[in-house]
């Protein structure tokens, strides 16, 4: 059973937990007139919440937004939402084809699962539409090779993709019972923090109280890896370079990995080092 909190969907982009740099990049990306923006991560990593926050940001009278979802998890006023029903022919592909006849500005495709859906999304982005969708990959760079593996030509991926956002959810410290603490040496060695970063950190940990049911955590926050498509990454995509090469190029251009973003939040006292490690590993993929 999946329980959905409708209040979550009222989140703005600002509430998702982006760092200042990523927040500014994200706002620029979602205001582009065309292209594909992908959100990646495993089931339950908050992809739908992030996409709906973007839809809320774009939902204005002068924007026509149409979605194809399987299923429609939340209903957004002012947005045309279609639910996939394959048994009567309402597949992702058929819904998107019908959408394009309605002259939308923004299209949300619940998930790119096969070559047909990917091809139609790419063609829509190249003909003046802004397309949002999700993929199941471990990091941002892997989504490029996944699209190529699905069957999309590398030059089309390079031309249509504008950015990829990988994300996970970490539990955040309970605000009622959190208190400063000093991590054990084993914990610091596990995450590999440099001494200068430890010296300026504000480590916090929930002690456990009725508000958090004695767990020490209350609520969750996203950790993010935002990879805009630079000219260098487009060239690498065209040449079918391995995703590790693309990832390294993105990091040279300033991309923070999931792990690095999580550590930054732990250093500010929002969560714990162990929670980040258990959710995102060490970031050395």
C-alpha positions as CSV (number, residue, x, y, z in Angstrom):
1,X,0.0,0.0,0.0
2,X,1.2,3.5,-0.9
3,X,0.0,6.4,1.3
4,X,0.2,9.8,-0.5
5,X,0.2,13.0,1.5
6,X,-1.6,15.7,-0.7
7,X,0.1,18.5,1.3
8,X,3.5,17.3,-0.1
9,X,2.4,18.4,-3.5
10,X,2.0,22.0,-2.5
11,X,5.8,22.3,-2.1
12,X,7.5,25.0,-4.1
13,X,10.9,24.5,-5.7
14,X,12.4,26.4,-2.8
15,X,11.1,23.8,-0.3
16,X,12.7,20.8,-2.0
17,X,16.1,21.3,-0.3
18,X,18.3,22.5,-3.2
19,X,21.6,24.3,-2.4
20,X,21.6,27.9,-3.6
21,X,23.6,27.1,-6.8
22,X,21.4,24.2,-7.7
23,X,18.3,26.2,-7.0
24,X,19.3,28.9,-9.4
25,X,20.3,26.4,-12.1
26,X,17.0,24.5,-11.6
27,X,14.9,27.6,-12.0
28,X,16.8,28.5,-15.2
29,X,16.3,25.0,-16.6
30,X,12.5,24.8,-16.0
31,X,12.0,28.1,-17.7
32,X,13.5,27.0,-21.0
33,X,11.1,27.0,-24.0
34,X,12.1,23.5,-25.1
35,X,14.2,20.4,-24.4
36,X,14.0,17.3,-22.1
37,X,14.5,17.5,-18.4
38,X,15.0,14.1,-16.7
39,X,14.6,13.3,-13.0
40,X,16.3,10.0,-12.0
41,X,16.4,7.8,-9.0
42,X,14.9,4.6,-7.5
43,X,11.3,4.1,-6.6
44,X,10.4,6.3,-3.6
45,X,13.2,8.8,-4.1
46,X,10.8,11.8,-4.5
47,X,10.9,12.1,-8.3
48,X,7.1,12.8,-8.6
49,X,7.2,15.4,-5.8
50,X,10.1,17.2,-7.6
51,X,8.3,17.2,-11.0
52,X,5.0,18.4,-9.5
53,X,6.9,21.2,-7.7
54,X,8.2,22.2,-11.2
55,X,4.7,22.0,-12.6
56,X,3.4,24.3,-9.8
57,X,6.2,26.7,-10.7
58,X,5.2,26.8,-14.4
59,X,1.4,26.6,-13.9
60,X,0.3,30.0,-15.1
61,X,-2.7,31.0,-17.4
62,X,-0.3,31.5,-20.3
63,X,1.2,28.0,-20.1
64,X,-0.6,24.9,-21.3
65,X,0.6,21.8,-19.4
66,X,-0.5,18.3,-20.3
67,X,0.7,15.1,-18.4
68,X,0.7,11.4,-19.2
69,X,1.0,9.4,-15.9
70,X,0.7,5.9,-14.7
71,X,-1.1,6.4,-12.4
72,X,-2.0,10.1,-11.7
73,X,-0.8,10.4,-8.1
74,X,-2.0,13.9,-7.3
75,X,-4.4,16.1,-9.1
76,X,-3.2,19.6,-9.9
77,X,-5.8,22.3,-10.7
78,X,-5.3,24.0,-14.1
79,X,-3.2,21.1,-15.6
80,X,-4.6,18.5,-18.0
81,X,-3.7,15.1,-16.6
82,X,-4.2,11.8,-18.4
83,X,-3.8,8.4,-16.9
84,X,-2.3,5.5,-18.8
85,X,-4.8,2.7,-19.5
86,X,-3.0,0.2,-21.8
87,X,-6.0,-2.2,-22.0
88,X,-8.0,0.4,-24.0
89,X,-5.0,1.7,-26.0
90,X,-4.2,4.7,-23.8
91,X,-0.4,4.1,-23.7
92,X,2.3,6.7,-23.1
93,X,3.0,6.8,-26.8
94,X,-0.7,7.3,-27.8
95,X,-1.3,9.9,-25.1
96,X,1.8,12.0,-26.1
97,X,0.8,11.8,-29.8
98,X,-2.7,13.2,-28.9
99,X,-1.1,15.8,-26.6
100,X,1.0,17.2,-29.4
101,X,-2.2,18.1,-31.4
102,X,-3.3,20.3,-28.5
103,X,-0.3,22.6,-28.8
104,X,1.0,22.4,-25.2
105,X,3.9,24.4,-23.9
106,X,4.9,21.8,-21.3
107,X,4.6,18.0,-21.4
108,X,5.1,15.7,-18.4
109,X,5.6,12.0,-19.2
110,X,5.5,9.8,-16.1
111,X,8.3,7.6,-17.1
112,X,10.4,6.8,-20.2
113,X,10.3,3.0,-20.3
114,X,10.9,2.0,-23.9
115,X,12.2,3.3,-27.3
116,X,8.8,4.4,-28.6
117,X,8.1,6.7,-25.6
118,X,11.7,8.0,-25.7
119,X,11.5,8.8,-29.4
120,X,8.2,10.7,-29.1
121,X,9.5,12.6,-26.1
122,X,12.7,13.6,-28.1
123,X,10.7,14.6,-31.1
124,X,8.4,16.7,-28.9
125,X,11.3,18.5,-27.4
126,X,12.9,19.2,-30.8
127,X,9.7,20.7,-32.1
128,X,9.4,23.4,-29.4
129,X,8.0,21.7,-26.3
130,X,9.5,21.5,-22.8
131,X,9.3,17.8,-21.7
132,X,9.7,16.5,-18.2
133,X,10.1,12.8,-17.4
134,X,11.7,10.2,-15.1
135,X,14.2,7.4,-15.5
136,X,15.4,4.7,-13.1
137,X,19.2,5.2,-13.0
138,X,21.7,5.4,-10.1
139,X,23.2,8.8,-11.0
140,X,22.7,11.7,-13.5
141,X,25.3,10.7,-16.0
142,X,23.9,7.1,-16.3
143,X,20.7,8.5,-17.8
144,X,22.5,9.5,-21.0
145,X,23.8,5.9,-21.6
146,X,20.4,4.5,-20.6
147,X,18.7,6.6,-23.4
148,X,21.2,5.4,-25.9
149,X,20.8,1.8,-24.7
150,X,17.0,2.1,-25.1
151,X,17.6,2.9,-28.7
152,X,17.6,6.7,-29.0
153,X,20.4,7.9,-31.4
154,X,23.2,9.6,-29.5
155,X,23.0,12.8,-31.7
156,X,19.3,13.1,-30.7
157,X,20.1,12.7,-27.0
158,X,22.8,15.4,-27.3
159,X,20.4,17.7,-29.2
160,X,17.3,17.3,-27.0
161,X,18.5,16.8,-23.4
162,X,18.9,20.0,-21.4
163,X,19.6,18.6,-17.9
164,X,19.4,15.6,-15.6
165,X,18.6,15.6,-11.9
166,X,19.4,12.6,-9.8
167,X,18.0,12.5,-6.3
168,X,17.5,10.5,-3.1
169,X,15.7,11.2,0.2
170,X,17.4,11.4,3.6
171,X,15.7,11.6,6.9
172,X,16.2,14.9,8.7
173,X,16.9,15.4,12.4
174,X,13.8,16.1,14.6
175,X,13.7,19.8,15.3
176,X,12.2,19.2,18.8
177,X,15.0,17.0,20.2
178,X,18.1,17.6,18.0
179,X,21.2,18.5,19.8
180,X,24.9,19.1,18.9
181,X,27.0,15.9,18.9
182,X,30.5,14.8,18.1
183,X,30.7,12.0,15.5
184,X,32.8,9.0,16.4
185,X,36.1,8.6,14.7
186,X,34.9,5.5,12.8
187,X,32.0,7.5,11.4
188,X,34.3,10.3,10.2
189,X,36.6,7.7,8.6
190,X,33.7,6.1,7.0
191,X,32.6,9.2,5.1
192,X,36.2,10.5,4.5
193,X,35.9,14.1,5.7
194,X,38.8,16.4,5.6
195,X,39.8,17.9,9.0
196,X,39.2,21.5,7.8
197,X,35.5,20.7,7.0
198,X,35.0,18.9,10.4
199,X,36.4,22.0,12.2
200,X,33.7,24.3,10.7
201,X,30.8,21.8,10.9
202,X,27.7,21.9,13.1
203,X,26.9,18.3,13.7
204,X,23.4,17.6,15.0
205,X,21.6,14.5,16.0
206,X,18.0,13.8,17.2
207,X,18.0,12.4,20.7
208,X,14.5,10.9,20.5
209,X,11.3,12.4,21.8
210,X,7.5,11.9,21.4
211,X,7.5,14.2,18.3
212,X,9.7,11.8,16.4
213,X,8.4,8.6,18.1
214,X,11.8,8.2,19.8
215,X,13.6,7.7,16.4
216,X,15.5,11.0,16.2
217,X,14.4,11.8,12.7
218,X,11.2,13.6,11.6
219,X,10.5,14.3,7.9
220,X,12.7,13.8,4.8
221,X,14.7,16.1,2.5
222,X,16.1,15.6,-0.9
223,X,19.8,15.4,-1.8
224,X,20.5,16.2,-5.4
225,X,22.9,15.8,-8.3
226,X,22.0,18.3,-11.0
227,X,23.9,17.9,-14.3
228,X,23.2,20.6,-17.0
229,X,24.2,19.5,-20.5
230,X,27.3,21.6,-21.5
231,X,28.8,21.6,-24.9
232,X,31.5,19.2,-23.7
233,X,29.0,16.7,-22.4
234,X,27.0,17.0,-25.7
235,X,30.2,16.1,-27.6
236,X,30.9,13.2,-25.3
237,X,27.3,11.9,-25.7
238,X,27.6,12.1,-29.5
239,X,30.8,10.1,-29.3
240,X,29.1,7.5,-27.0
241,X,31.7,7.9,-24.2
242,X,31.2,5.9,-21.0
243,X,29.0,7.4,-18.3
244,X,32.0,7.6,-15.9
245,X,33.8,10.0,-18.3
246,X,30.6,12.1,-18.6
247,X,30.3,12.1,-14.8
248,X,33.9,13.3,-14.4
249,X,33.4,16.1,-16.9
250,X,30.2,17.2,-15.1
251,X,32.1,17.3,-11.8
252,X,34.9,19.4,-13.4
253,X,32.1,21.8,-14.5
254,X,30.9,22.2,-11.0
255,X,28.3,19.4,-10.5
256,X,27.9,18.3,-6.8
257,X,27.3,14.6,-6.5
258,X,24.5,13.1,-4.4
259,X,27.0,12.2,-1.7
260,X,28.6,15.7,-1.6
261,X,25.2,17.4,-1.4
262,X,24.2,15.0,1.4
263,X,27.5,15.7,3.3
264,X,26.9,19.4,3.0
265,X,23.5,19.0,4.6
266,X,25.0,16.8,7.4
267,X,27.7,19.5,8.1
268,X,24.8,22.0,8.6
269,X,23.1,19.8,11.1
270,X,20.1,18.9,8.9
271,X,20.8,15.2,8.9
272,X,23.5,12.8,10.1
273,X,26.6,11.5,8.4
274,X,25.5,7.9,8.8
275,X,22.1,8.6,7.2
276,X,23.9,10.2,4.2
277,X,26.3,7.3,3.9
278,X,23.5,4.7,4.1
279,X,21.5,6.5,1.4
280,X,24.2,7.7,-1.1
281,X,27.3,5.6,-0.2
282,X,30.6,7.4,-0.7
283,X,29.8,8.8,-4.1
284,X,32.6,6.8,-5.7
285,X,30.7,5.0,-8.5
